[in-house]
Amino acid sequence: MAVHKKYDRNVLGRGLDDIGNGRGLDALIDTGEVRTQGSSNLNEIELSHIEPNPNQPRREFDEEALQELAASIREIGIIQPITLRKVADDRYQIIAGERRWRASQLAGLKAIPAYIRTVEDENVMEMALIENIQREDLNAIEIALAYEHLAETTGMTQERISERVGKSRAAVTNYMRLLKLPAQVQMALKNKEIDMGHARALLALDSPSIQIKLFKEIQKNGYSVRKVEEMVQMLKNGDDVQLAKKKIAAKSALPEEFEVLKSRLSDFFHAKVQMACAPKGKGKITIPFANEEDLERIMNALDNLKTDNQA
């Protein structure tokens, strides 16, 4: 059952009229059900390495609609990854999303997020898929894609999938819902730049453009999951992102001496160190890292500090 995000001409054609009616850039985006064509991976692929499907029934694309979509992509990026089939080394053919691919070229993008479907995806057996899902080193997006693949290739319900993989139905549902997030949020989750909790909090927002705005604030400020959940509630109550940001900042403001300490720690570790402090003085310090190499760098800095103190 191959379903994918569609940029419907009737939606695109409304363009500025809907923007004027308050729907903004979301007027250009169909946020309906997302399917991944049985793919097993998510990556950014250079546009020059992608070719259209020669069997694509659509031969003509409305230029005005493409320009509108390109404008949306320039403003908030790709919302739904396209789906590709790998046909050779560094060569991919479009299964779904040729309009997004064309609009991305007009928008000046060099690469585009894409679900990758390989030959193995076509032939993988149910048991192999289930075994793969149960590996501990899979990231959240890989797990979500595997659940989606199981549903598409075997016709399993979420209830049945939960029984087969030994997870609750709610857990399976939560993973599969991640595929409805904007592409850049999915990429960040895959690369472990944000946590599953951040992603689940963003899913509570209906608007992809607001999801992206809040996601960028998470990246910029290193918000905890709890803070993001608070901001989401503020947004659902009518606040905009900037007002929610100010309220969170006021709630979590540190005494001046702690701000100085936080700044010194950030400089020392070359990382955006976060501090939280309760009125009675109890608190915590968080040092984020981007990957294993970054973690090793931070550990070396701590080791050097220990050595200096012992000298």
C-alpha positions, -999 to +999 in steps of 0.1 A: +000+000+000+021+028-013+009+062-001+029+094+000+026+130+008+009+149-020+012+185-029-022+188-043-027+214-070-059+226-054-040+233-022-011+249-040-034+270-061-049+288-031-015+303-024-016+338-011-054+337-005-050+311+022-019+329+036-041+360+039-067+339+057-042+331+085-030+296+074+004+309+063+029+286+047+009+256+060-016+264+032+010+250+007+014+218+026-008+187+027-002+173+062-022+142+057-011+106+062+025+099+055+038+066+040+074+057+031+070+031+003+086+004+025+119+023+028+145+014+055+167+045+056+166+083+057+194+104+043+202+137+025+209+130-012+224+155-036+199+166-062+224+159-090+224+123-080+186+119-085+168+111-117+130+110-124+112+078-129+108+073-167+075+055-159+061+085-141+026+090-156+028+127-151+047+144-179+039+180-173+041+200-140+023+233-134+050+259-133+031+283-111+025+255-086+062+246-086+072+282-080+048+284-050+062+252-036+097+264-042+089+296-022+076+274+006+108+253+006+130+284+007+110+296+037+107+265+059+125+237+040+112+203+029+084+190+051+081+155+038+111+136+024+109+122-011+112+085-017+140+071-038+152+037-052+189+032-053+198+021-089+236+024-088+264+038-067+254+074-060+225+072-084+188+072-073+155+071-090+124+088-077+096+066-065+075+094-050+081+132-048+092+144-082+073+177-077+093+183-045+125+174-063+118+199-091+107+226-067+139+220-046+160+227-077+141+259-082+146+268-046+184+265-050+188+235-027+219+212-033+205+182-014+171+169-003+160+146+026+149+112+012+137+078+022+160+053+005+145+020-008+171-007-017+168-040-035+169-056+000+138-037+010+119-055-018+128-090-007+133-088+031+113-114+051+090-106+080+112-124+105+143-106+094+125-073+097+113-081+132+148-092+142+162-059+128+137-039+148+148-055+180+185-044+176+195-020+203+216+003+180+187+014+158+177+051+160+141+062+164+136+069+127+150+035+116+126+019+141+097+039+127+105+030+091+108-007+101+073-006+117+059+012+087+076-014+064+060-042+084+026-026+081+029-020+044+045-053+033+026-077+056-007-058+062-001-061+100-021-038+122-003-018+149-017-041+175-003-071+157+031-054+152+033-046+189+027-083+197+054-095+173+081-071+185+072-072+222+063-035+225+031-018+236+008-006+209+012+030+222+050+027+217+046+014+181+021+042+174+044+068+188+073+057+167+052+056+135+039+091+142+075+104+140+073+100+102+047+128+101+073+153+114+090+178+090+120+162+073+146+183+091+132+173+125+134+136+114+170+141+103+179+157+136+163+128+155+181+103+133+214+120+140+206+122+177+206+160+178+173+159+196+156+133+218+125+112+212+109+133+239+115+165+219+100+149+188+069+136+206+063+171+221+065+187+186+039+162+173+014+179+196+015+209+173-007+208+142+013+233+121+045+221+104+058+256+102+054+261+139+070+227+145+100+239+126+102+273+144+102+255+178+126+229+165+151+257+156+147+271+191+155+237+205+186+235+184+196+271+193+190+270+230+193+233+239+159+232+256+151+201+277+122+179+268+102+194+298+108+229+286+097+220+251+065+204+265+058+236+284+064+257+253+041+235+233+013+240+258+018+278+256+016+276+218-016+256+220-030+282+244-024+309+218+011+322+225+035+325+196+070+310+197+088+342+207+064+349+236+067+313+248+104+316+246+104+347+268+081+330+294+104+300+295+135+323+299+118+342+327+109+310+345+144+295+342+165+327+348+196+319+368+212+342+394+239+364+380+267+343+395+253+311+380+251+328+346+288+337+349+296+301+358+276+287+329+294+310+305+328+299+318+318+262+316+305+267+280+338+284+270+359+257+287+340+228+271+333+246+238+297+235+242+264+251+250+263+241+287+229+243+304+222+249+341+191+246+361+188+257+397+159+254+422+153+282+447+169+262+475+201+258+455+196+222+441+203+220+404+220+202+375+246+210+348+241+195+313+269+193+288+256+184+253+277+165+227+270+160+190+286+126+185+311+101+200+341+122+189+326+153+206+320+133+238+356+121+237+368+157+234+348+167+264+361+137+284+397+146+274+390+182+287+379+167+320+409+144+322+432+174+315+415+194+342+420+165+367+457+163+357+462+200+361+447+199+396+470+170+406+502+187+393 
